[in-house]
């Protein structure tokens, strides 16, 4: 910044000085009573007298301000200022001004709230939305983002660790934006740990959308994969483990899953590169589960794998029919990792009820085939409403607000499925072609009780009435009270949530006052229904042969 301050020949700077400002991503959310840390690197040949402020969008009203006065910044100097906001403004900006004539250089300027999720830099409200899903794993850093349109723009983990100001950043040429990689490999590992989720690390295997490395030249990528695992799991005295320790995490991360590439199976060098990397990892880390990009749901894989990727983006009708995709899949090979799925296109809009209902049916199908489907994750998870490069997404946000799409709320129906006991279910109904159901027994850690959860998806346009019969649960019966029913539906199958109406499509829970082994139930059209029946015993031993049925009237 070259400060001239030649105001009508007076050599006096205008009121408030001159300077620069940054509105962040479509305005910064500044909240009264909260503290914000501003970090910047400064260099100047003369003394500096800077005003560091958080202001409204015009720059005229200051929400917080502090001064930086220094006599010697002839070398790049790191400065930190703590700002305490006196007002709330959802469309703020960071402003640096001075009234002193001179030349000042700035670099790596950052403004961050002091209060973040477990102190690790993530926005509290958004990560809480993730935590409410009770995720068992987090797949990162993404799909196409890993590959790049060209390898020169692929995600390279070594350039995303260490001090933020030393990370070069890179251009994400698939989604067409620059990333400073402040959210890097270490931060993803930390986020998974903070959420109690297993990290699933997807790394580049020498293949992008447009170019690829020959298998004969793949050695640098093999070493990069091994180094990445050492960074996560190595002792703090190891080469890469010591760098992790220097970043504040001396103990290893619990990395047990790695995926080699993203949607690369059909590319010329994938199998050759895969085998080279697979064998190298297994020699050093035999316990790690390695995920192949090749689909083994219909044809047996021709190479070893711990899991195989399965991705599906399709219409609502096709997604509903995919509920039976894994019914006939061979049980002798590796398990499926359904690592990306969603209804897309006109059926989805930017997150419709129709899409969510179809996805719920697909999830029930995965639940009923959990002996061969090991993991599943909706994608993508987040989108900023000001920069929608992909529709739909689970969680939509701007700088100050957020909401879950109907697809997000469908995920909440399945948070207790992992580790639950799956029961056989039978649908006897004239409308069975538009219905799918499952039943599980799960234990609620909050009240230490067992529940029978029956989930029913009605993909049809008509209300369906049921008689539910629960058989063969031996001496354990359903309590008359303490049960509930939760329904996700709306007036129109294309209804969506928005920042103005974040819960237009939202699950509604009501108590069931007359629960029992035999009971009546009604499911609305285009709906997802969960019936949680409180069981009599809190120490249930699960013999085989459980069965529940639903008969439509």
Phi, psi and omega in degrees: 000121178261111184266108182269315177053041177262082186266093179064032178079004183272347183061026179246131179290150178296162180305130181090351179080186177238162182175205182227160176215161179220121180276005184069209178268095177058040176097136179268141177269109179248130185241136181304135177086355181257155183256147181226132180260124176256125178242136178206155173252132187232145173215136177200150179277349178239182176293151178238147176221094187254144168253122179252118188224150163257126186230174171288181186293339179275342184084358185272330183254121182270131177264334178196146181206153176206165182246149171237116178238126182213143182266338183221101174230039181293337170254157179305127185232131178276130179237144175228136180227138176257123180249133178250118186284134178261349179217167176255135175209125183274357182226061187261176176214159175264134187228132176242120182226159176210157175245010180260135177291139179157188178238126181233133174254139176239149174208152174050059179271130184219140172233122183225142173295144178290323182271108178228173186296113181054025176075017186247020169094356182265146182293126187304309188293323182288318179291330176296325174300322175293314182300325180293342175280351183050056185293139175272342179205163172229122176268126185212163357275007178144199181257267181300333178302328180291319186282313191080153172296321174232150183300330180296342180247017178286161175287117178244110194299328183295336179273002182246011180244173182084186180304140184304319185291346179262000179275126185289337186075170177204162179270118177280092191280355172282313182259000169063053170210155177275137174237134178277359179059027169297330170265093186245194183303314180299315183295324177294317177299318180295319179298315178301315179297317180298330180268359183068029183249152177283132175284136173243105189267116178259118182238159183287134182250030178086019183225133173241188178293326189247341180216165181205156181268135176297148181302328179294341182247018190276354186308317179299326179287326175299313181294322179296322177294315179297318179296324180295323179288321176297322177301317182284318191249346187291154174300153183295351176267352179284166184303305184273331175296329179291328177291319175301315180298322180293341178271003174105013181227079182295329179280146180295153170278156184269069181271118181232352183231131173225144178244134182265094178085183181218117177053040184253003190305319185281357184277150193308315188262006187298307185297318178297314178296319181301311183298319179300312182289318180304309183296321180295318179293315184296330178295325184262324184231074185296341183277345185289136175273122183255130187256125179270148175283347186276134184283119179253018184284333183243327181235137181297137179295147178260017179210158183289149178197150172277322175216165170234145179287143170223120180242140177212119170237121189200187179284169180295315180299316180293322179295320177299317180292336180289355177302336181255012185305319188260008182300323185250012178292139179302138179268003186268343183263192177293161179281158177276143169244101179279084193272348174212128173202150175180152166282133181230178178082204186295332178292335187264329188056231173252021178130079188260163172300317181305313179300316184295319180295317179297320179293326177297320177298315178300318180295322176298320176299320177294319179300318182286346177245033185291351174288340180238345175254111187273326184212154177210142179212126173295150178212147353279166183275314186236151167210140172277129185298341179275353185211067182278098176272347184209139174229143355269183179217163184283318185232126181249138184211162164233201186291340187231340185229170182198166171202158173265135174288166175307326178298324176298314184292333173298320179303327183293337177291342188247011184295335183260005185290324182294123180087356179281167177265120182275132178253157173288143177227146177229130175255122176242094188205148174294334182263017187300335181293339179253009183239151169212142185218158173214163178219135177224157168249126183225156180255128178274114182294337183285320181246001177064023179255158175262143179230144168264116180255120175251119178253133180229125174255125174252104181272356183272176185262007181237147174294143180234131176261145186229154159247121181259128177239129178249118187242158169063033173263022177056230185275357186269118184249174179270132177289151181290330181233167179096359180264166182209164176228133180239132184231133172249115178198183177198177183293319184239137184293345177260011178298144180228159170272166181205172176297328178281333181221073190290346182234036175297318175246107192209139180292132180247125181255135177226149178287150173256118186268352183222053181286157178181180179293336177232123184205161177265148177212155179229134175242130180290166174295151178046066186215161170238124183238135175237122178250115180255111183258120180288127184267155189292321185258144176258009178225057187284132168256131191262098172285170181281171172084019179292149183207135171231151181221154177228122181245123181280143177272000000 
